[in-house]
């Protein structure tokens, strides 16, 4: 007699797998019948995935979870997926109130983080590396890189020196298809997430002053220890990781 191997699935993992196969409406009905409710992070994750189908759904779910920890009623969210090469779109800006995708753009990483792909991240001044985690957007201003947006890093030891390091969103001529054709990658910054010059003004204006930016890379230590990725991890909340 042959026996099938035993499956060792936790309740949250099993529930997430089941819910992921259902439409949002059916998932809500399933949970209601079970006397549970779909967490805000899962609902937002589904919305982000619908609005940006070319993005990695797992990254968007993590961004939704981080935002739910920081400010569940936030109106705008930008997401950067640094696991993608700089030659691909990897920045998405969402209007959460209107459920719209505002921008899908290429974005640079710091020269200390890698070449065409970013693999190194830090919170260290003068490292010229990008930082991960959740940021709050501050005011816009005109600096040496033109129109720019200040960022406040919200994660201790991960990105909380962003303001001190002058890590800002700004436009750059090295973020362009022509630069990719010449070099095989985007140009690199001193750690700032630089965007195409053509979208600098509207993109910055869409998220300036008390909105949020989530920067992702599959760094095990950050994923394990980030306060914004663990505040709602419990079996009854069924968060989708």
Beta strands, then each sheet from edge to edge (+ up, - down):
strand 1: 76-81
strand 2: 91-95
strand 3: 100-105
strand 4: 133-143
strand 5: 146-153
strand 6: 168-172
strand 7: 194-196
strand 8: 212-216
sheet 1: 3+ 2- 1+ 8+ 4- 5+ 6- 7-
end
